[in-house]
Amino acid sequence: MEATITYDYEKVSSDLRNKLCLRSDPIALKLFESRAELDQIPGLRRPEPGVQFSMCQLIGQVRWLGWTLGVTHDNVVTDSNCGGVVGLNAPAQKYLDGSMFHNVWFATVEASRKHQAQMQRVPAGKYAALAAAPLARARLDPPDTVLVYATPGQMMLLINALQHRNYFRCDFNVTGETACADSWGRGLATGEPSVSIPCFAERRFGGVQDDELLVALRMEHLAEVVIGLDWLAGNGIRYPIPPYGTQCDPSKAFQVSYAGKL
């Protein structure tokens, strides 16, 4: 039987935010098979009865207001991709057959249908609820995935840190609209590091900033990132990245980083 790994969620969150100068805390997500399990989470908020949100709005509430939030199918836009991406419902047929997004995002029904067919989702039927909270609150132990919003420069160093001793190619998926399928959808469904460009809806309704990317990671990935950021900093590679200049001979900088290797 494998030993359970424990994490200091507050420290991991603080380290990530400070070392990468993040604008907001990482967000923990956890799926539950019954609604009743939400009642066991301390400090939990629930949307008002009868009020529905998009999933990106709900994640935005957690991100910008610091709430611990529990949601079920009836809290998200009815039978839509919002709940469908995280497995709270199956998307209605109008999404799957392409008619919903036709003449809005796609010029043909076939293009819209293909968009839906390739979307990564948590399969519907197993989970009845989802909770989201700032990782530092340690209220979702362990989280199923963790969301980190970052600028391209911050995201690049985060990936470098994740790769520093166990290299793998980090795939970058971009669905287009409903790009939450590429980040929290793929992260929850596969557990793989999942980087994407947040979509129009995430920016319009979820408060995602114009220059931000999003990655979904497991806790073991985040712990590795923290170690890697310290290791890279020891080699002079840290955030923010000071520009060296486009017209300066880079040989001196290379000599510092690659001493004895040139």
N, C-alpha and C positions, 0 to 999 in steps of 0.2 A: 504494500500500500504506500503510495507516494505521500510524503510529508506536505502539509499545506503551507504554502509560502505566505507570510504575513508582510504587509507593507505599511509604512508610515505615510498615510495618504496626504496628510497636511504637509509633510516635508517634501514628498515627491512633487506635489503641486507647487509649493513655494520655490523649489529648486528650478523647476521648468520655467515658471513665470519670471524669476529673477535672471536666470542664465540666458534666456532668450528675449527678455524684455517684452513678454507677451502683454497684450492689452487686457486680457481677461483670464480667469482661472480655467483650467481644464474641466470638462463636464463628464461625470460618470453616468452611464446608462445601464439599466438592468431590466430584463424582461421577467415577468411572473406568469405562472400558469393559472392563478386565480386572483380575482379582485381582492379577496380578503387579505392576501399577503401585503397589500399596500398599507393596511391598518397597523402593521408592525413597524413601519418606518417612522422614526422620530422626526418631528417638525414638518410632516408632510402637508402640502397644500393640494387641493383638488379644484379644478375649474368649477365655476358656478353651474348648477344643474341647468341643462338646456342650452348652454353656451358652447359653441363649437369653434375650434381653432384649426389652423394648419399646423402640422408638426413643426415646421420651422418657427412658427410663432411661439409654440410651447418651449422649444429649445431656447429661443431668444429670451423668454421670460426667465429661464434658469440662468442663462449666461449673464444677462444685464441686470437682473434684479436679485440674483443670489438665492432664488427659491429652491426648495426641494419639492418637486412636483410629480404627482402620480396621475396617469391618464389611462382611460379605457377607450374602447371603440366609440362610445357615444360622445366622447370629448373632441373627436377629430372630424374633419369634413366627411360627410356621409359616404361610406363605401368607396372612398377615393384612394389615390396613391399615398396620401398622407399616412393613413393607418396601414395601408397595404405594404409599404416599404418595411415597416417594423413588425409585420405579422399580426397586427390587431384585427385585420379584416382582409378579405380578398377584394381586390379592386372590382368595381362594377364592370359589366360587359362593355359599356360605352368607352371605358379606358382601354380595355384589352383589344377591342376590335379597331381602335384607332380613331373612332368618330369624335371623341372628346377633344383631342388636340388638333384635329384637322381644321385647317383655315384659321388656326390661332398660332401654333408653333410650326406646323408642317403644311406644305402646299398640297400634298396628296394624302389620301387615307392610308396608302401602303407605307409611306414613310412614317406616318404616325404609328401604325401597327408595329412596324419593325422596332421603333423606339421602345414601345411597351414590351415587346417580346424579349429584348435583350436586358431588360432592367433587373438588377439584382435585388431580391426581396427576401425577407424572412418568411418562410412558408406559413400560410394562414392555418389556424386551427389548433395550434398548441398553446399559444400565449393569449392571455386575457387582459394583461395590463403591462404598462411600462412606467418606470420611474426614472427621473433625471435629477441630478443634484451636483453642485460644485464638488469636485473630487476631494477637496480639502476637508469637507464636512464628515467624510468617512461614514456616510449613512447607507451606502450601497456596497456591502462587503460580501463578496468581491463584485465589482462591476463587470458586466459582460463586454463592454467596450468603453473607451474614453475618447472624447472629442477634444481636439486642440485646434484652435483658430490661430493662424499665423500669416505674416506677410511672406512673399516668396523668399526673401533672404533668410528669415527665421526658419522657414520650412526646409530650406536647403541644408542648413546646419543641423536641424533636427534629424534629417535623413542621414547625413554624414555620421552623426553620433550613433544612430541605430546600426549603421553598417561597419563601425570601426574595428570590430574584432570577429564578427560573424557575418561576412559580406553576403548580401543577396541583392538582386535587382528589385527595386521598389517600383512596381507598376503604378501608373497614374491613369485612372479612368475618368473619362468625361462623357457622361450621358447627354449633357446639354440641359434642357429643362428637366426638373425632378432629379437634380444631381445629388440630392440626399441619398439616392440609391447607391451612389458610388462611394459615399463616406459612411454614414451610420448604417445604411442598409447592408452594404457589403461587409462592414466591420462586424455587425451583429450576426450576419448569416455565415461568415467564413472565419472570423477571428484574425484575418490577415490584415497587415498594415494597409490602409486604404486612403489614398490621397486624392482629392478632387478639387475642381473649381466650383465653389458654391454657385447655384443657379440664380436666375432672375428673381424667382419667388423667395428664395432664402434672403436675398438682399432687400427686396421690397417689404416682405412681411416679417422676416426674422432678425433684421437689424445687422446683417453681415455687412462689413465695410467693403468699399470698392476695391481695396488692395489686398483682400484676405483670401487665403486658401484654407482648406479644412482637411484634417487627417483623423482617422479613427484608429486607435491602437489598444492592444491589451495592456494590462498592468506590467507584465514582464517586459514588454517593449518599452514602456515609459521608464522603468527602472534602468534598462540598458541605455536609453537616451541620456539620462542624468549622468551615468558613468562616462559615457562617450563624450559628453560636452566638457566634462572636467579634463579628460584625456586630451581632447583637441585644444582646449585652452592652454594646456601645458606646452603645446607646440605653437602657441601664438595665434591659434585659429579660434576666434570668439566673436560674439555679437555684442554691439554693432560692428560691422565690417568697415574699417576705415579705407576710403579710396586712395590708391597709390598714385593715381594720375595717368592720363592717357599718353602723355608725351615724355614720361620718365623712363630711363633705362631700367628694366626690372631685374637686372642681374644681381644687384645688391640684395634685393628682397629674396631672390631665389637662393642666394648664398646663405642667408639666415635660415630658411626653411629646409634646404636640401644640402646643408654643409657636408662636404666630403663625398657627395654623390654626383656632382656635375663634372 
